[in-house]
């Protein structure tokens, strides 16, 4: 009983810096619906409370509820940071603010 749709995000910061693009899949259905998601590494979830925010690597986001707000924060000072150029960490990290559930993949390495 899961409907697969599309959700558009027209925020340039979240589209360009979170790695999730502006067009994302949206899954809807009754509470007893089941959906299967694919991820690599260890899959974990966190139930965020109202106002609680976590910072994660942009490639770790697997899914989040519609009530969760997606944002971005820079990883240090962009001009002086060698991490973003040589360390493979990227320029930004994603922020996820509650309330709602967030599903993440951690420890995944793709060669």
N, C-alpha and C positions, 0 to 999 in steps of 0.2 A: 504493500500500500504506500510506496514511496514515490512521490512525483519529483522528477529531475527537471530543474528549470535553470534560469540564468539570473545572476545578480550583477548589476553594473555599479562600479565604483568610479566616480568622476573626479576623485581627489588625486591630483598629480603626485603628491608626496607618497601616498600609500600605493599607488599604481606603479611608480617607477622604483621605489626603494624597498618594498617588502617582497618583491619577487612573485607577487600573486596576480599581477596584471589587473586590467580594469574589468574584465569579464570573468566571473567566477561561477562555478556550479553552485546551485542552491537546491538542497534536498528538503522537502516538506512532506508531512504526513501525520497520521494520528500517533499518539504516544506509544502505541504497541507496535509501531512499524520497525522494521529492521533494514539497515543499510550496511553494505560491506565497503570499507575503504582500504586502499592499498598504501602502505608506508614501509619504510626500511628502518632497520635498527630496532630499538625498543620503543613500543608505542605506550604512551602514558596520557592521562588526562588530569585536569585540575578543575575543580569547581570554584570559580572565582566569586567572592562575595562582592556586594555593592561597593564600588570605589576601589577595590583591590586591583592592582596593576602588576603584571609580570613583564619582564623584558626577555625576549628570546631571539635566537638566531633566525633570520628570515626563512631559511630553508627548513626549519624545524616545524613550522606550522602545517598541520594536517587538516584540521577543521575547527570551527568555532560556531557557537550559537549566534543567532541574529542579534541577541541582546548585548553581545560583547563588542566593544569598540576597538577597532584596529588603528594603530598609529605608528609613528617611526621616531627614533631618536638617533642622533649621530654617534658613531663610535669614536669618542675623543675629538680632538681638534683635527679637522680634515686636512688642512694644509701641512701640518707637522707630523702626521701619523704615517709611519711606514707600514703599520699593520694592515691598513686598507689596501696598500699597493703590493706589498710583498708577503704578507702573512696569510692571505686567503680569507680574511675575516669580513671583508666588505666595508663599505662606508657607513651603513646604517644597521641598526637592529630594530626589530618590530616590538611594539608594545601592545598588549592585550589587556583591556580594562573591563572589569565585571560590572554587573553580575552575569553569570553564565558559565557553561562548560567550554573548555578548550582542550583539543586533542593535539598532541605533539609527537613527533618522531625524534628520538634522541640517539646519539651514538651511531648514526648512519654515515657510512663512508662509501662514496661512489667513485670508482676508478675509471 
